[in-house]
């Protein structure tokens, strides 16, 4: 089960990369900084799971001066089966999206992951959403419905629209929002023990607490309670010109030994917690899909001490898992005998070719 090859046209700084071969076990993508290594990983994440690594709009992913990016690849379940063709193409003028083929689970590790602890609530919400989209088939649709209704209601609030106009957004907002709340609570409940096990596996002795504080403090995560909370806070919302109840105001709280991780944890502890969360996500995806997710590691070994580095190298050595890793140098990976690609100014080639 692996992505056998990928073709990239006009994505970020990559003008063209045709039938780039990938190893079913471990592929190393090396090159200096700002050459396109992360762009290559993001192309893989988008093709397999529809997930951008850096959270930008797809318009920003089209290479400068172009209007369309196109990704395609071959996915092979077993060596004796014909590969499946995957396609993802996005046009910005006119706006159009093409997706062909099934999706497959992906877990991404990157230096920016530390913002799961140190960043704002939106970073942790995005982590939940990216994972939930891969776990629950309906989640992406409901997330988009909620975001659309929220944007329209906020616009109406800023325009001081009549209460009757605002009432028209209550049903889509409360129904989709309640679904997101239920699934986020379900996901937190599943992540908590998995992350605790992963943290202990990193030889840490701290206890980990993971909770979801729902935005707006509605009593129950159901549509009726949501509507009641909207009605109760309507005057305040009209005064402030924004919706104050809903999943867009959720907070994921992370604590070590009962103390907030962002305020009291050391840098090493924060890295351990982030690594534990990502390992927990991998475990949940493997259970849900009954297959190992593709693991993408973006120049992370240099960020870790020896113990955490060993944990990730062990992860790369899993027999039935495809891993693609980027780094500025290849030396640390030689014992793992990876397939080696090199990137320079957006051009990708097999090392030594």
N, C-alpha and C positions, 0 to 999 in steps of 0.2 A: 504494500500500500504506500505509494509515494508519487510525488510530482516528478515525472521523468525528465521533462524539459519545459522551458518557458521562452516565449518570444515577446519582446517589448518594443513598442513603437511610440516615440514622442511622449514619454513619461518622465516628468521632472527633467533631469539633465541627460537622460538616456535617449538618444535619437533613434537608435536601432540596435537591437540585440536579438539575433535570430537563432532559434532552436538551441538555446544555452542548456547543456546537459547538466543534470543534477544527480547526485548519488542517493540511492534509497536509504542510506544510513547517515552519512555525515558529509556535508559540503562546506568548505571554508572559502569565504570571499574576502580577499585581502586587498589592501591598497591604502594610500595615504588618506588623510582626512579631506573631506569635501570633494571626493572624487565620484561618489555615487553608490557607495556600499549600502547605506540605509535606504536609498531609493530602490535599489534592487530588492531588498527585503520587503519593502512596502508593496512593491509590485506583486510579490509572491502572496503576501497577506490579503491583498485586494482580490487577486485571482481566485484564491482558495476559499476565502471566507467573507469577502466584501468589507474587510476591516482596514481603514487607514491607520497607520502607526502613529502619525503625529496629529491627527484630529483636524486636518485642514479640509476645506471644501474641495470637491473633485475638480472644480474649475482651476484651482491653484496647482493641481497635479499635472495639468497639460503643459508640455514643454513650451517655453517662451517662444512666441511667434506662431504657434500652431493652434488649432481649434479642436483637435481630437487626440485622445490617447487610446491605444489598443493593446490589450494584454491577451495572450493565448498560451495554452499549454496542454501537455498530455499527462493525464493521471492514469496510473496502472494499479489495479487492485492486486492482481497476482501475475507472476511471470508468464503464466500460460494463457493469459487473457489479452485481448486487444485493448490498447489504451483508450480512455475516454477523452474527448476534446473539451477543453474549458475555454470560454471566451468572456472577456469583460472589456467593453469599449464605452467611452464617454465622450460626447460631443458637447461643446459649450456654445456653439453658434451654428445651427440651432441647438437648443438644449435637448439632448437625447441620450439614453443609456441602453446598452445591449448586454445581456447576461445569458450565457449559454452553458449548460452542464450543471451537475450537482455541486453543492458546497461541502467543504471539509473543515474540520476543527483546526484552529491555530492558536498557539500561545506565544506571545512576544515578550522577550526580556530586553530592556533597554536602559541606558543610564538615566533617562528621564523618569524611570519608575519610582525613584526616590520621592518624587512629588506626590505619590500616593500617600505619603506620610506628611511631607512638609507643605504640599500645595493646598489650594482651596477645595471646598466641597465638590465643585464641579469635576475635579480630577478623579475623586473617588466614585462619584456617580457614573462617570464614563467607564471606569473599570468594571463596575457592576453591569452597565448596559452592554458593553462589548462581550462580556461573558454570557449574559442572559440571552442575547441575540443568537448565540451558538447553542444554547441549551433548550430554548423554548421557541418552537416554530412561529408562534403568533406574536412574539414580543416586538419585533421590529415594526410590524404593521401598527400595533397599538402605540408604540413610542412615537411614530410619525404622526398618527392621528392626534395624540395629545399635544405634541409640539405645534402642530398647525392650529389647533383650537386655542392653545395658550397664546400664540402670537396674535391671533385675531382678537382675542378678548383683551389682551394688553393694549392693542391699538385702539380698541373701542373705549377702554378706560381712560387712556390719554386724551381721546377726543371728547371725553365727558358725554358719552352716548347715554341714551335713556335706559333705565332699568330693564325695559322690555327687550331692548336690543341685547343687553348683556345676558339676559335669561336664555337667549338662543344658543349660547355657548356652554350652558351648564351640562347638558346631557353628554356631548362628546368629551368634554373635559373630565367629568366625574366618572364616566364609564371606563374610558381608556386610562385615566389616572389611577383608578382603583385597581385595575388589572396590573399596572406597573407596580403599585404598592404590594399587592399580594405576591407577585413573583419576586420582587426584591427581598421581601421578608423571607420567602422560601429559600432564596439563594443565600442570604446571610446565614440562615440556619444550617445549610449544607456546607458552606465555606468554613464556618467557625471550627468544627472539629477537624476538618481536613487541614486547615492552616495550623492548628495546634499540633497535630501530628507531624506536619512538615517542620515546624519550628524545633520540636524535640529532635527530629532527625538531623538538624544542623548542630546538634550538641549544645543547644541553648537550654537554660534551666528556667527561663522566665515563663510566666503564664500569659496567654494572649486572650484579650477580650475584644470581640467584634460585634457591633450592634448597628442597627439602623434607626435613626431618629427621623420620623416622618415629618415632612414639611407641612406646617400649618396645624399640627397637633390635633387633627380630627380623631374622634374617639375610636372609630373602627375603619378598616380599609375597605369600605364598601361604598357604592355610588350614593346611597341616601345620606350617609354621614358626611360624605364629601359635599353634597349639595347644601346640607345644613350649615356646614362650616363656611361655604361661600356666601350664603345669605347673612350669616352672623357678622362677617367681616367686610361686607359690601361697602359700607360707608368709609371705612379706613382705606379700602382698595381704591375707591373713587378719588379720595383725597390724594393718595400716593401715585395713582396712575399705573398700578401693577397688580397682578394676581398674587396673593400672599399665601395661598393654600395649594399644595400639590407636590408631586414628586420632584419638580424642578427646584424645590427648596429642601430636599432630603439631605441628611448628613450621615455619613458612615463614620462612626467613632471607633478608633483603634487605640487600645490601651495595653501596656505591659505592666504586670503586677499591679493592676488597678489604677495606674497613672497614665495620663495622656501620652501617647507615643511621640507626638510632634513636639511636646514641650519638655518632656523629661527623659526620653530615650536617647542613648548615645548614638553617634553616627553608625557604629557597628550594629547596634540593636535595630536601628531603623532599616538598615540593609537586610538584616536577617528577617524582619517582619515582611518586607516587600518580597523577598525571595520565597518565604513561606506562603504568601498569598498567591504568587504565581504558580508554585508547585501544587497548591490546593486547587487552583483553577485547572491545571493540567489533569489532576486526578478526577475532577468532576466531569470534564469533557471526555476523558477516556471511559468513564462509567456510562455516560449518556450515549456516546456514539459506538461503544464497544470496539474502539480502535484507539491507538495512540494518536493524539493530535500532532500535527507538524509543529516543531519547536523552532522559533526564530530567535537567535541571540545576537543582539546588535552591540558589538564592541563592549561587552560587559566584564570580561575576566579581569581587565586592568583596574576595574573599580572595586574588586573584592579582595579580601585577605585570603590567606592560603586555605583555610577551612572552608569558606564559602566557594572558593574557586574549585576545590575538590568536589564539592556537592554538584556544581554545574557540569564538571567534566564527567562525573558519574552519570548524570542525566544524559549527556551526549552519547554515552556508551550503551544505552538501551538498545537491544538488538532489533526490536520491531518498531522502532521509531525513526522518522526522518528528522534530522536536525540541520539547519543552515545557520552558520555562524559567521559574523564579520569581525575583522580585526585589522589593525594596521601592520601586524607582523604575523608570520606563520609559525615561528619556532615553537610556541607553546603547544601547538596541536600536532606536531610531527608524530608523537607516540600513538596518536589515534588514527593515523594514516588516512586523512580526509581526502576526498576529491577536492582539487584546488582550483579556484577561479581567481583571476586578478581583475581589478577595476581601475581604470585610469581615464579621467575626464569623461566619464559616462560610457566609456567603451569597455566591454567585458570580453575576456578571452580565457581559455584554459591555460593555466600556468605551465610554462615551458613549451607551449605550442608555437 
